[in-house]
Amino acid sequence: MPTNFTAGPVRVRTPATSANLGPGFDALGLALGLYDDVAAEVAPGGVRVTVTGQGAGELPDDDRHLVVRSMRAAFDRLGGHPDGLRVECVNRIPQARGLGSSSAAIVAGVLLARALVVDGEHRLDDDAALRLAAEIEGHPDNVAPCLLGGFTVAWSEPGGARAVSLPVADAVRSTVFVPAERGLTATARAALPATVPHGDAALTAGRAALLVHALTADPTLLLPATVDRLHQDYRAAGMPGTFSLVSALRAAGVAAVVSGAGPTVLALSEPPAAFPVGTDWQIWQLPIDVSGARVARGRLGHAERDPVAAGRKS
């Protein structure tokens, strides 16, 4: 069947995400109220990408851009490619900090490609979009909350990734501590051992199960529920500042974890007002995003083009 493309532009808003949440390695994720806005339209004459905000001047402006690569992967599934594309990115999610910037770009690309095909949602439904996004990313823990919103549990089967989204208890408070330095997921994964002690695996599995209950029903249990022995300690040497802050927050009774592969720290309970964080961290209080990625027709509006307009920071 030939692929027909829509004539006008489409846009998508994708939330930041935090994966793992302590014991939920490669499975649990949370969508946060800080957003990238991306618009795309079919156009003649190749690919042109403009980037404003985070990553401006660093990210590629052609087919190498992750949004475009993800669009190309989706067009493969949708049956055909347009002659050219114009893509505009307004990025607010910090790059390489453990807040899901790559997943936001991947999800944006998949959904934009689908929206640019006349019968795209029929050819690539939501389940297929999740599977494709997880294939591109390599694991589903960030793309799931980015797509679905809220608190997600994701897993992989022979047919691909699957996920469910669960409501978050009203008392959960999300604070991220974002450092200036960047981290790389590949480097963080390389620090993990091939095997872990059975006792550590068993303890972490139990805490991951408790974390589902704590986040959805009883936030008073968040501190014990975020204990992890599967991955965080093995990564500590590569991010000493991150782990020093996690340890200090937890000693103060705050349910703090490494956000994704780091180096950002996520607190799921409110830190004390006078907690001594230091000047090396930006502290942002972010709401839980409950909607996930949202697609609309038309170009980016004035507010969407403002790289600091979306998301609440303090």
C-alpha positions as CSV (number, residue, x, y, z in Angstrom):
1,M,0.0,0.0,0.0
2,P,1.5,3.4,-0.9
3,T,2.3,5.8,1.9
4,N,0.5,9.2,1.8
5,F,1.8,12.0,3.9
6,T,-0.1,14.8,5.6
7,A,0.3,18.3,4.1
8,G,0.7,20.3,7.3
9,P,3.1,20.3,10.2
10,V,2.6,18.2,13.4
11,R,4.1,18.7,16.8
12,V,4.7,16.6,19.9
13,R,5.5,17.4,23.5
14,T,7.6,14.7,25.3
15,P,8.2,14.6,29.1
16,A,11.5,14.0,30.9
17,T,11.7,10.7,32.7
18,S,13.6,9.0,35.5
19,A,14.3,5.3,35.2
20,N,15.1,2.6,37.7
21,L,14.0,4.6,40.8
22,G,16.4,2.6,42.9
23,P,15.6,-1.1,42.8
24,G,13.6,-1.2,39.6
25,F,16.6,-1.6,37.2
26,D,15.5,-1.5,33.6
27,A,11.9,-1.9,34.6
28,L,10.4,1.1,36.5
29,G,10.1,4.6,35.3
30,L,8.5,7.9,36.1
31,A,7.4,10.8,33.8
32,L,8.3,14.3,35.0
33,G,6.8,17.7,34.2
34,L,9.7,19.0,32.1
35,Y,9.2,18.9,28.4
36,D,10.8,19.0,25.0
37,D,8.7,20.3,22.1
38,V,9.4,19.1,18.6
39,A,7.6,19.9,15.3
40,A,8.0,18.3,11.9
41,E,6.6,18.5,8.4
42,V,7.3,16.9,5.0
43,A,9.3,19.2,2.8
44,P,11.3,18.8,-0.4
45,G,15.1,19.0,-0.5
46,G,16.5,16.7,2.2
47,V,16.5,17.1,6.0
48,R,17.0,20.3,8.0
49,V,16.9,20.3,11.9
50,T,17.0,23.4,14.1
51,V,17.6,23.1,17.8
52,T,16.9,25.6,20.5
53,G,17.7,25.2,24.2
54,Q,19.5,22.2,25.6
55,G,21.9,20.8,23.0
56,A,21.8,23.8,20.7
57,G,25.1,24.1,18.8
58,E,26.0,20.5,19.8
59,L,23.4,18.2,18.3
60,P,23.5,17.4,14.5
61,D,21.2,19.4,12.2
62,D,20.7,16.6,9.6
63,D,19.8,12.9,9.3
64,R,22.2,12.1,12.2
65,H,19.8,13.8,14.7
66,L,18.2,11.2,17.0
67,V,14.7,12.5,16.3
68,V,15.2,12.1,12.5
69,R,16.8,8.7,12.9
70,S,13.8,7.6,15.0
71,M,11.4,9.1,12.4
72,R,13.3,7.1,9.7
73,A,12.9,3.9,11.7
74,A,9.2,4.6,12.1
75,F,8.8,5.4,8.4
76,D,10.3,2.0,7.6
77,R,7.5,0.4,9.6
78,L,4.9,2.7,8.0
79,G,5.8,1.7,4.5
80,G,7.6,4.7,3.0
81,H,9.8,7.8,3.4
82,P,9.1,11.4,2.4
83,D,11.5,13.2,0.1
84,G,12.5,15.6,2.9
85,L,11.8,16.8,6.4
86,R,11.9,20.1,8.4
87,V,12.3,19.5,12.1
88,E,12.3,22.1,14.9
89,C,13.4,21.0,18.4
90,V,12.9,23.1,21.5
91,N,14.8,21.2,24.2
92,R,14.4,21.7,27.9
93,I,15.5,18.2,29.2
94,P,19.2,18.3,30.0
95,Q,21.3,16.2,27.8
96,A,23.1,13.1,29.2
97,R,22.0,13.7,32.8
98,G,19.8,10.7,33.5
99,L,16.5,12.4,32.7
100,G,15.6,10.6,29.5
101,S,16.7,13.1,26.9
102,S,17.4,10.4,24.4
103,S,14.0,8.6,25.1
104,A,12.2,12.0,24.6
105,A,13.9,12.4,21.2
106,I,13.1,8.8,20.2
107,V,9.4,9.0,21.2
108,A,9.1,12.3,19.5
109,G,10.5,10.9,16.3
110,V,8.3,7.8,16.3
111,L,5.1,9.8,17.1
112,L,5.9,12.5,14.6
113,A,6.5,10.0,11.8
114,R,3.2,8.3,12.6
115,A,1.3,11.6,12.6
116,L,2.8,12.6,9.3
117,V,1.3,9.4,7.6
118,V,-2.4,9.7,6.8
119,D,-3.3,6.3,8.3
120,G,-0.3,6.2,10.6
121,E,-2.1,5.2,13.8
122,H,-3.7,2.2,12.0
123,R,-0.3,1.0,10.6
124,L,1.6,1.7,13.9
125,D,-0.6,1.5,16.9
126,D,0.4,2.5,20.5
127,D,1.7,-1.0,21.4
128,A,3.8,-1.1,18.2
129,A,5.1,2.4,18.9
130,L,6.3,1.3,22.3
131,R,8.0,-1.7,20.9
132,L,9.8,0.4,18.2
133,A,10.9,3.1,20.7
134,A,12.3,0.4,23.0
135,E,14.1,-1.2,20.1
136,I,15.8,2.1,19.2
137,E,16.6,2.9,22.8
138,G,17.7,-0.6,23.8
139,H,15.5,-0.9,26.8
140,P,11.9,0.2,27.7
141,D,12.3,1.8,31.1
142,N,12.5,5.4,29.9
143,V,10.4,5.3,26.7
144,A,7.5,3.7,28.6
145,P,6.8,6.6,30.9
146,C,7.6,9.1,28.1
147,L,4.9,7.5,26.0
148,L,2.4,6.7,28.7
149,G,3.0,9.1,31.5
150,G,2.8,8.5,35.2
151,F,4.6,5.6,36.9
152,T,5.3,2.7,34.6
153,V,6.3,-0.9,34.9
154,A,7.9,-2.1,31.6
155,W,9.1,-5.5,30.5
156,S,10.3,-7.4,27.4
157,E,8.8,-10.5,25.8
158,P,9.8,-12.4,22.6
159,G,7.4,-10.1,20.7
160,G,9.0,-6.9,22.1
161,A,8.5,-4.4,25.0
162,R,5.3,-4.0,26.9
163,A,4.4,-1.6,29.8
164,V,1.6,-0.5,32.1
165,S,1.1,2.9,33.6
166,L,-0.1,3.2,37.3
167,P,-1.4,6.3,39.1
168,V,1.0,8.0,41.5
169,A,-0.1,8.8,45.1
170,D,-0.8,12.5,45.6
171,A,1.8,12.8,48.4
172,V,4.7,11.8,46.2
173,R,7.0,14.8,45.7
174,S,9.6,14.8,42.9
175,T,12.8,16.9,43.2
176,V,15.7,16.5,40.9
177,F,19.3,17.6,41.6
178,V,21.0,18.2,38.3
179,P,24.8,18.6,38.2
180,A,26.8,20.4,35.5
181,E,28.7,17.3,34.5
182,R,27.3,14.8,32.1
183,G,27.1,11.0,32.2
184,L,26.9,8.3,29.6
185,T,24.6,5.4,29.9
186,A,27.1,3.1,28.1
187,T,29.8,4.0,30.7
188,A,27.4,3.5,33.6
189,R,26.4,0.1,32.2
190,A,30.0,-0.9,31.7
191,A,30.5,-0.6,35.5
192,L,28.0,-3.3,36.3
193,P,29.3,-6.8,37.0
194,A,28.1,-9.9,35.1
195,T,26.7,-11.4,38.2
196,V,25.5,-10.2,41.7
197,P,25.1,-12.1,44.9
198,H,21.8,-14.0,45.2
199,G,21.0,-12.2,48.5
200,D,21.5,-8.8,46.9
201,A,19.2,-9.8,44.0
202,A,16.6,-11.1,46.3
203,L,16.6,-8.0,48.5
204,T,16.4,-5.7,45.5
205,A,13.5,-7.7,44.0
206,G,11.6,-7.4,47.2
207,R,12.2,-3.6,47.4
208,A,11.1,-3.1,43.8
209,A,7.8,-4.8,44.6
210,L,7.4,-2.6,47.7
211,L,8.2,0.5,45.6
212,V,5.2,-0.2,43.4
213,H,3.0,-0.1,46.6
214,A,4.8,2.9,48.0
215,L,4.5,5.0,44.9
216,T,0.9,4.2,44.2
217,A,-0.6,3.8,47.7
218,D,1.7,4.5,50.7
219,P,4.5,7.1,50.2
220,T,5.6,6.7,53.8
221,L,7.3,3.5,52.7
222,L,9.4,5.2,50.0
223,L,12.7,5.3,52.0
224,P,12.9,1.5,52.5
225,A,11.3,0.9,49.1
226,T,14.1,2.7,47.3
227,V,17.0,0.5,48.7
228,D,19.0,-1.0,45.8
229,R,21.9,-3.5,45.7
230,L,21.7,-4.3,42.1
231,H,23.3,-1.4,40.3
232,Q,23.8,1.8,42.1
233,D,26.8,0.9,44.4
234,Y,28.7,-0.5,41.4
235,R,28.4,2.9,39.7
236,A,29.5,4.9,42.7
237,A,33.1,5.3,41.8
238,G,32.3,7.0,38.5
239,M,30.0,9.5,40.1
240,P,31.3,10.4,43.5
241,G,29.4,13.6,43.8
242,T,26.1,11.9,42.9
243,F,26.5,9.2,45.4
244,S,27.7,11.6,48.2
245,L,24.4,13.5,47.7
246,V,22.3,10.4,47.5
247,S,23.9,9.1,50.8
248,A,23.4,12.5,52.5
249,L,19.8,12.8,51.5
250,R,19.0,9.2,52.6
251,A,20.7,9.8,55.9
252,A,18.3,12.7,56.3
253,G,15.3,10.5,55.7
254,V,14.8,11.4,52.0
255,A,14.0,8.7,49.5
256,A,16.8,9.6,47.1
257,V,18.1,7.6,44.2
258,V,20.3,8.0,41.1
259,S,18.1,9.1,38.2
260,G,18.5,6.6,35.4
261,A,22.2,6.2,34.7
262,G,23.0,9.5,36.5
263,P,24.5,11.8,37.3
264,T,21.2,13.5,38.3
265,V,19.7,12.6,41.7
266,L,16.0,12.1,42.1
267,A,14.2,12.6,45.5
268,L,10.8,11.1,45.8
269,S,10.1,12.7,49.2
270,E,10.6,16.3,50.0
271,P,14.1,17.3,51.3
272,P,14.3,19.4,54.4
273,A,14.1,23.1,53.7
274,A,17.6,23.8,55.1
275,F,19.3,20.7,53.6
276,P,22.9,21.7,52.6
277,V,23.1,20.7,48.9
278,G,25.9,23.1,47.8
279,T,26.3,25.2,44.7
280,D,27.1,22.5,42.2
281,W,23.5,21.4,41.8
282,Q,20.5,22.9,40.1
283,I,17.4,21.9,42.2
284,W,14.1,21.6,40.3
285,Q,10.8,20.6,41.8
286,L,8.9,18.9,39.1
287,P,5.3,17.6,39.0
288,I,4.6,14.0,38.0
289,D,3.5,14.0,34.3
290,V,0.3,11.9,34.0
291,S,-0.3,12.3,30.2
292,G,2.8,11.2,28.5
293,A,3.7,12.3,25.0
294,R,1.1,14.5,23.3
295,V,0.7,15.1,19.6
296,A,-1.1,18.0,18.0
297,R,-1.5,19.5,14.5
298,G,0.2,22.7,13.5
299,R,3.5,24.5,14.2
300,L,5.0,25.2,17.6
301,G,3.4,28.2,19.3
302,H,5.2,31.1,21.0
303,A,5.3,29.4,24.4
304,E,6.5,26.1,23.0
305,R,9.4,27.9,21.2
306,D,10.6,29.3,24.6
307,P,13.2,26.9,25.9
308,V,12.4,27.7,29.5
309,A,8.6,27.9,29.3
310,A,7.7,24.3,30.1
311,G,8.3,22.6,33.5
312,R,8.4,24.0,37.0
313,K,11.8,24.8,38.5
314,S,12.9,26.2,41.7
